[in-house]
Amino acid sequence: MTGEICLNGDVLPVGGLAGKLAAARRERLRRLVLPEGCSEELQLTAKDKKGVELRRVKTIWEAMGAMISGEAPE
């Protein structure tokens, strides 16, 4: 995991998404949980996702839900 979580539970954007996607594919991961704020970089690298499901979250609680149950709360 990389990134930063604020004291209020917000998940902050991360950089290097193309590298993270490449590593996820290399390790045969099926899901990558990303901060919602990465949507600009996600637009640029969407062609690289190739079989990796991307879940965008705003808070640590959404991230935990996405990791544990496979579903991000709406």
C-alpha positions as CSV (number, residue, x, y, z in Angstrom):
1,M,0.0,0.0,0.0
2,T,1.1,3.5,-0.7
3,G,-0.5,6.9,0.0
4,E,-1.7,9.0,2.9
5,I,-4.8,9.1,5.1
6,C,-5.8,12.3,6.8
7,L,-6.7,12.4,10.5
8,N,-10.4,12.6,9.5
9,G,-10.2,9.4,7.4
10,D,-9.9,11.0,4.0
11,V,-7.7,9.1,1.5
12,L,-5.4,11.5,-0.4
13,P,-4.3,11.1,-4.0
14,V,-1.2,9.2,-4.9
15,G,1.2,9.5,-7.9
16,G,2.8,6.9,-10.1
17,L,-0.4,5.1,-11.0
18,A,1.0,3.6,-14.2
19,G,3.7,1.9,-12.2
20,K,1.2,0.7,-9.6
21,L,-1.0,-0.8,-12.3
22,A,2.0,-2.5,-14.0
23,A,3.0,-4.0,-10.6
24,A,-0.6,-5.2,-10.0
25,R,-0.7,-6.9,-13.4
26,R,2.7,-8.4,-12.8
27,E,1.6,-9.8,-9.4
28,R,-1.7,-11.0,-11.0
29,L,-3.8,-8.8,-8.6
30,R,-7.4,-8.5,-9.7
31,R,-8.4,-5.4,-7.8
32,L,-6.6,-2.1,-7.0
33,V,-8.1,0.3,-4.5
34,L,-7.3,3.9,-5.4
35,P,-8.1,7.3,-3.9
36,E,-10.9,9.2,-5.7
37,G,-8.5,12.1,-6.3
38,C,-6.4,10.0,-8.7
39,S,-9.1,10.2,-11.4
40,E,-7.0,12.6,-13.6
41,E,-4.1,10.3,-13.7
42,L,-6.4,7.4,-14.0
43,Q,-7.8,8.9,-17.2
44,L,-4.3,9.0,-18.7
45,T,-3.4,5.4,-17.8
46,A,-6.8,3.7,-18.2
47,K,-5.4,1.8,-21.2
48,D,-2.8,0.2,-18.9
49,K,-5.3,-1.5,-16.5
50,K,-5.7,-4.7,-18.6
51,G,-7.7,-7.0,-16.3
52,V,-7.2,-5.1,-13.1
53,E,-10.4,-3.8,-11.5
54,L,-10.0,-0.3,-10.2
55,R,-12.0,0.8,-7.2
56,R,-12.0,4.5,-6.3
57,V,-12.5,5.5,-2.6
58,K,-12.7,8.7,-0.7
59,T,-12.3,7.5,2.9
60,I,-10.4,4.8,4.8
61,W,-13.7,3.2,5.6
62,E,-14.6,2.9,1.9
63,A,-11.1,1.4,1.3
64,M,-11.5,-1.1,4.1
65,G,-14.9,-2.1,2.8
66,A,-13.5,-2.5,-0.7
67,M,-10.7,-4.7,0.5
68,I,-12.6,-6.8,3.0
69,S,-15.9,-7.4,1.2
70,G,-14.9,-6.6,-2.3
71,E,-17.5,-3.8,-2.3
72,A,-17.0,-0.1,-1.8
73,P,-19.9,1.5,0.1
74,E,-22.1,3.9,-2.1
